[in-house]
């Protein structure tokens, strides 16, 4: 998997700051997805010390957490709420209702892509500051790099 500049959420002092992801579109897609399956949006958590936003969509006895990268238009899914400071426990494949995210311009990532080892990732487009973070934190999988709590 090719990772582009901004994947870690970091930039150097001389780098152009990263543009934020369109939160309004993400939020809208969450509510649209929930309406479409008769579910509800339970929790909205926007990036602070993490590189991602998290939204829980619950209904019919099940819930999924939608993760949206803070700087790249990508979303991923997990069935376990993120714990601050820890890698995301387990990514799951997108549910059938994930199409609402693609409609507003988000790329929906699959569990296999996110669990791919870092040795399979192409880091050639990352900024020097990002590569320094990768060397420091040593993520094991692509998902650990994209959806992180690095400080």
Secondary structure, DSSP 8 states (H G I E B T S, - for coil): -B--TTTTS---TTS-------HHHHHHHHHHHHHHTT-EEEEEE--SSSSEEEEEEEETTEEEEEEEESSSSEEEEESS---TTS--S-EE---GGGHHHHHTT-EE--HHHHTSBGGG-B-TTS-HHHHHHHHHH--SBHHHHHS----
